[in-house]
């Protein structure tokens, strides 16, 4: 390997490391990571700025790359990596209920880096996204929250309360963005100054967002990620519900073929049914899922879940009973 190739490889690796860690690197840390002297790394950092126009910041003795800096090296994927990304783009399409301009350009770039025929399918996904309705203000709000998240800047938001639909205000330090399959929604999790606590806000309920000049120190989000992993969706709490649901033989194969939650335990029942046991910190997002199985799901525990599901199904049955008509008749006949 020539010295020019070694230098180019080193520059790409240093740029990748700087982009990966938002709190930055010291020259000594980078030297240890890439296996070269500190003086060599300092020359490489200077080359990144002067020759390749990579925007860097020096804070204290730590180098950081600006969050919106363009990538230095092109991305290449193996066939199996391309397959994984293709499946992710299809999930993205199902999650997006409106046109996301940044999502479209990202998928365009991704298609250029993928092998055929996967690239053609990603291009079709782009066409489908372009057909979604445009929500310019909602997209602008999401962009501002993302900017605050990436730059560790507080965002002033106004949001519509779920309880009484009133408009409320708070300052938010965004820690994470989390999509939810339920309702194709996106949530931002962060420290709310108005609540003096970490809170979860549905982005679609935020009516205004403005990035402020106030910065915050990003915390270790591993605990939040862990709690999200143990929740059913994006709602986590301090409760612990021991849940038992029994499913009929008609849907047992479908239940058994999926890992619905990391805590789940499945056991077969006489007659071909299956019992699911799991622990959740909240019932809020689990209730609609149980209801979706109709009479093929029977809640055994806890009582709060049993009563909630039974009441909602009874109300639905009454509503259908009131509107049910004899077979063969048409509405208005």
Buried (B, 14 or more C-beta within 10 A) or exposed (E): EEEEEEBEEBBBBBBEBBBEEEEBBBBEBBBEEBEBEBEBBBBBBEBBEEEEEBEBEEEEEBBBBBBEBEEBEEEEBEEEEBBEBBEEBEEBBEBBEBBBEEBBEBBEEBBEBBEEEBBEBBBEBBEEBEEBEEBEEBBEBBBBBBBBBEBBBBBBBBBBEEEEEEEEEBBBBBBBBBBBEEEEBBBBBBBBBEEEEBBBBBBBBBBBBEBEEBEBEBEEBEEBEEBBEBBBBBBBEEEEBEBBBBBBBEBBEEBEEEEEBEEBEBEEEEEEBBBBBBBBBBBBBBBBBBBEBEEBBBBBEBEEBBEBBEEBBEEEEEEEEEEEEEEEEEEEE
